[in-house]
Amino acid sequence: MVNAMKVGIVGNGFVGSTAAYAMVMEGIGREIVLVDKDEARSCAEANDIYHAVPFARPLKVVAGRYADLKGSRAVIIAAGVNQKPGENRLQLLQRNAAVFREIIPEVLTNAPDAILVIATNPVDVMTHLAARYAEAHGVPAGRVLGSGTMLDTARFRTLLGNHLGVDPQHIHGYVLGEHGDSEVLTWSLVTVGGTPLEDFCRLRGLQLDGDQRDAIDHDVRRAAYSIIEGKGATYYGIGSALARIIDVILNDQRAILTVCSPVTETWGGINVTVSLPHLVGGAGVLDVFLPVLTKAEEDLLHASFKVVRAAIKGLDSPAV
C-alpha cells in the first residue's frame, strides 16, 4: 500500500540531503527515508536534518535501506558520481549509467508504485535511462521524470527579475532543452505580470538590449560551472527544485514545470528526454506542451534535442 506522504531519497550527498532539508523547512510530506550505500552518511544526515524539525515542520526523517522505501509515493534518485571542475555534464554519463543499472531495479522492487524523480547529472540522459530500466518493471514513462531545467528556469527568472526590479515569482519564462550547454532561453515567451517582456520594458522605460540579454544568457548557462569552481558542487537551488517537484506530486497540484521526461512526438519524431513545459500531478507527468517559439529558438531547441539524443545513442548497446 502506498503511503501518500512518504518520500524516499536515494543518494544522500549534498543534493539529496539538501532536498530533504528543503522539504522539512517547507513541510512537504510526512516521512522521509534516506538511503545511501554509505550508511553512516545517511544516518548522520537523517539525524542532523531531524534535529531541525522543532524549528520547522513536523516530519519524520530516518535513514534506511532499499527495503525501507516500501510504500513511498515518490523516490528522488540523487545517487551518482560528482561533477568535476571543468567537466561537461555529458562526460558524467558513462560513470553514472553503471550506478543506475543497480539502483533503479532495487528501488522499484521495494517501491513498485513510486514516482521516480531523477536528479543525477547529466539529468536528461539519466532520466532516459531510468525510464528504460523502469519500463522493464512495468512502470510507464510518465512515472519517471527528471529535475530537468527547473533550476535553469529559476536562474533565468531570478536574473531577469533582478534586472527589471521585479519579484521573480511574477516573471514567467522557460529554459528548455538540455540541462546543459545547449539549453535554450526562450525570450519570446517571457511575460512579467502577464505583460509581454518587450511591452513591460517599454511601459517602465527599461532597457534590455542584446548585450544585456547575452549577459543574462551567459550567467544562466554558466552558473553551475562557476559555482562548482568556487565551492565544488551546487545543491541549494536544485535541492529546492526537487522539494517543489515532490510537493506538486504529493498534493496533485497539476503544475506546469520544466522537468524532463521521455518525449517522442516532437520535431522530427526524435525519441529523446529533454525539458519542456510538462503538466505534473499526483500520477507524475500528465501532459507535455510544445510552446510556440520563434524560428531561431525552435532551431536551437532542435539542436539541443540532437545533443541529448547523440549521448543516448552512445549508450544504446546490450551493456546498457
C-alpha positions in Angstrom: 0.0 0.0 0.0 1.3 3.5 -0.9 1.8 6.0 1.8 0.6 9.2 0.2 3.1 11.4 2.2 6.2 9.1 2.3 9.2 10.1 0.2 12.5 8.2 -0.3 15.8 9.8 -1.3 18.5 7.5 -2.7 21.9 9.2 -2.6 22.5 11.4 0.4 25.3 13.6 -0.7 24.8 17.4 -1.0 21.9 17.3 -3.4 19.8 14.5 -1.7 20.4 15.8 1.8 19.6 19.4 0.8 16.4 18.3 -0.9 15.4 16.6 2.4 16.2 19.7 4.4 14.2 21.9 2.0 11.2 19.5 2.4 11.4 19.8 6.2 11.6 23.6 6.0 8.6 23.7 3.7 6.6 20.9 5.5 6.4 18.7 2.4 5.4 15.2 3.1 5.3 13.4 6.5 8.1 10.8 6.3 11.4 11.0 4.5 13.6 7.9 4.2 17.3 8.5 3.3 19.1 5.6 1.6 22.8 5.6 0.7 25.5 3.0 0.1 27.4 4.8 2.9 25.0 4.0 5.7 27.0 6.1 8.2 26.4 9.1 6.0 22.7 8.5 5.6 22.3 8.1 9.4 24.3 11.2 10.1 22.3 13.3 7.5 19.0 11.9 8.8 19.8 12.8 12.4 21.1 16.3 11.5 18.1 17.1 9.5 15.7 15.6 12.0 17.1 17.9 14.7 15.8 20.9 12.6 12.2 19.6 12.8 11.4 21.5 16.1 12.3 24.7 14.2 10.3 23.9 11.1 7.5 21.4 10.4 6.6 18.0 11.9 8.2 15.5 9.6 9.8 12.1 10.4 13.3 11.8 8.9 15.0 8.4 9.1 17.9 6.5 7.5 17.2 3.1 5.9 17.9 0.6 3.3 16.1 -0.1 0.0 13.5 -2.3 1.8 12.6 0.8 3.9 11.4 2.5 0.7 8.3 0.3 0.8 5.1 2.3 0.3 6.9 5.5 -0.9 4.7 7.8 -3.0 7.9 9.2 -4.7 11.6 8.5 -4.7 14.3 11.0 -5.5 17.3 9.5 -7.2 20.3 11.7 -6.4 23.0 9.0 -6.4 25.9 9.1 -8.7 29.5 10.4 -9.0 30.1 14.1 -8.7 30.8 16.5 -11.5 34.4 17.6 -11.5 35.5 21.2 -12.0 35.5 21.9 -15.8 33.7 18.6 -16.6 30.8 18.7 -19.0 27.6 17.2 -17.7 27.6 14.7 -20.6 31.0 13.5 -19.6 29.5 12.1 -16.4 27.3 9.7 -18.4 29.3 6.6 -18.6 30.2 6.7 -14.9 26.6 7.3 -13.8 24.9 4.8 -16.1 26.5 1.9 -14.2 25.2 3.3 -10.9 21.6 3.4 -12.3 21.7 -0.1 -13.6 22.0 -1.1 -9.9 19.8 1.4 -8.2 16.6 1.6 -10.3 15.7 -2.1 -10.1 16.4 -2.0 -6.3 14.1 0.9 -5.8 11.2 -0.5 -7.9 11.5 -3.9 -6.4 10.8 -2.4 -3.0 8.6 0.6 -4.0 6.9 -0.6 -7.3 4.3 2.2 -7.3 6.6 5.1 -6.6 7.1 8.0 -9.0 10.8 8.4 -9.7 12.3 11.9 -9.7 15.8 11.9 -11.1 18.4 14.5 -10.1 21.7 12.8 -11.2 23.6 14.5 -13.9 23.5 14.6 -16.9 19.9 14.5 -15.9 18.3 14.3 -19.3 20.2 11.2 -20.3 20.0 9.7 -16.8 16.2 10.2 -16.8 16.0 8.5 -20.2 18.0 5.5 -18.8 15.9 5.4 -15.6 12.7 5.3 -17.8 14.2 2.5 -19.8 15.1 0.4 -16.7 11.8 1.2 -15.1 9.9 0.0 -18.2 11.3 -3.5 -17.5 9.4 -3.3 -14.3 6.2 -2.3 -16.0 6.5 1.3 -15.0 5.0 3.8 -17.6 7.3 6.6 -18.8 5.0 9.2 -17.1 6.1 8.0 -13.7 9.8 8.8 -14.4 10.8 12.4 -14.6 13.9 14.5 -14.0 14.6 17.8 -12.5 15.5 19.0 -16.0 15.8 22.7 -16.4 13.8 23.7 -13.4 16.9 25.2 -11.8 17.9 26.9 -15.1 14.4 28.3 -15.4 14.7 29.6 -11.8 18.1 31.2 -12.6 16.6 32.8 -15.7 13.7 34.3 -13.8 15.9 35.4 -10.9 18.5 37.2 -13.0 15.8 38.8 -15.2 13.8 39.9 -12.2 16.9 41.5 -10.7 17.5 43.4 -13.9 13.8 44.5 -14.1 13.4 45.2 -10.4 10.5 42.7 -10.1 10.0 39.7 -7.8 11.0 36.7 -10.0 7.8 34.9 -8.9 5.9 37.3 -11.2 8.1 36.5 -14.2 7.2 33.7 -16.5 9.8 32.4 -18.9 11.3 29.0 -19.6 14.7 27.4 -20.2 14.1 24.4 -22.4 16.0 21.5 -24.0 19.1 20.0 -22.4 20.1 20.8 -18.8 23.5 21.9 -20.0 25.4 23.8 -22.6 22.8 23.6 -25.4 19.9 24.8 -23.3 17.6 27.4 -24.8 16.4 30.6 -23.0 13.0 31.3 -24.7 13.0 35.1 -24.6 9.9 35.2 -26.8 7.8 33.5 -24.2 8.7 35.8 -21.2 5.9 37.7 -19.5 6.1 40.0 -16.5 2.9 40.1 -14.5 1.1 38.8 -17.7 2.6 41.5 -19.9 5.0 40.5 -22.7 8.6 41.4 -21.8 9.1 44.0 -24.5 5.9 45.8 -23.7 6.8 45.7 -20.0 10.2 47.3 -20.7 8.7 50.0 -22.9 6.0 50.8 -20.3 8.6 51.0 -17.5 11.2 52.8 -19.5 13.7 50.0 -19.1 16.4 48.9 -21.4 17.1 45.2 -22.2 19.3 45.2 -25.3 21.2 42.4 -27.0 24.3 42.8 -24.8 22.2 42.6 -21.6 20.3 39.6 -22.8 23.6 37.9 -23.7 24.9 38.6 -20.2 21.9 37.0 -18.6 22.1 34.1 -21.0 25.8 33.6 -20.1 25.2 33.8 -16.4 22.3 31.3 -16.6 24.2 28.9 -18.9 27.5 29.0 -16.9 26.1 29.2 -13.4 26.8 25.6 -12.5 30.4 25.9 -13.7 31.2 29.0 -11.7 29.6 27.6 -8.5 31.4 24.3 -8.9 34.7 26.1 -9.4 34.1 28.1 -6.3 32.8 25.5 -3.8 32.8 22.1 -5.5 29.1 21.5 -6.0 25.7 23.0 -6.5 22.9 21.9 -4.1 20.8 24.7 -2.6 19.0 25.6 -5.8 18.5 22.0 -7.0 17.5 20.8 -3.6 14.7 23.4 -3.5 13.7 22.5 -7.1 13.4 18.8 -6.0 11.3 19.8 -3.0 9.0 21.7 -5.3 8.5 18.7 -7.6 7.7 16.5 -4.6 5.2 19.0 -3.3 3.5 19.0 -6.7 3.3 15.2 -6.7 2.2 14.7 -3.1 -0.6 17.3 -3.4 -1.6 16.6 -7.0 -1.1 20.3 -7.8 -1.1 19.9 -11.6 1.6 22.5 -12.0 3.5 23.3 -15.2 7.1 22.6 -14.6 10.2 22.4 -16.9 11.0 18.8 -15.9 12.5 16.4 -18.3 10.6 13.3 -19.4 10.7 11.0 -22.5 9.2 12.7 -25.5 8.7 11.1 -28.9 6.3 13.3 -30.8 8.4 16.4 -31.2 10.4 17.9 -34.0 11.1 15.1 -36.5 9.8 12.5 -34.0 13.1 12.3 -32.2 13.0 9.8 -29.3 14.7 11.8 -26.6 14.3 13.0 -23.0 14.5 16.8 -22.6 12.9 19.6 -20.7 9.7 21.1 -22.0 6.7 22.6 -20.1 5.1 19.5 -18.6 1.9 19.2 -16.6 2.8 17.4 -13.4 0.5 16.0 -10.8 -0.1 13.1 -8.4 0.4 10.5 -11.1 3.6 12.1 -12.4 3.8 13.6 -15.9 0.3 14.1 -17.2 1.0 16.0 -20.5 3.6 17.9 -22.4 3.2 21.3 -24.2 5.2 22.3 -27.2 5.3 26.1 -27.0 5.1 28.4 -30.0 8.7 29.7 -30.4 10.5 31.9 -32.9 12.2 30.2 -35.8 15.6 30.9 -34.2 14.5 29.4 -30.8 13.0 26.4 -32.5 16.2 25.7 -34.4 18.2 26.0 -31.2 15.9 23.7 -29.3 16.0 21.1 -32.1 19.8 21.3 -32.0 19.7 20.8 -28.2 17.5 17.7 -28.7 20.1 16.3 -31.0 22.9 16.8 -28.4 21.0 14.8 -25.9 20.0 12.2 -28.5 23.6 11.7 -29.5 24.6 11.0 -25.9 21.7 8.5 -25.6 22.7 6.7 -28.8 26.2 6.3 -27.5 24.7 4.1 -24.7 22.5 2.1 -27.0 24.3 -1.2 -26.5 23.5 -4.5 -24.8 25.6 -3.5 -21.9 23.3 -0.5 -21.2 
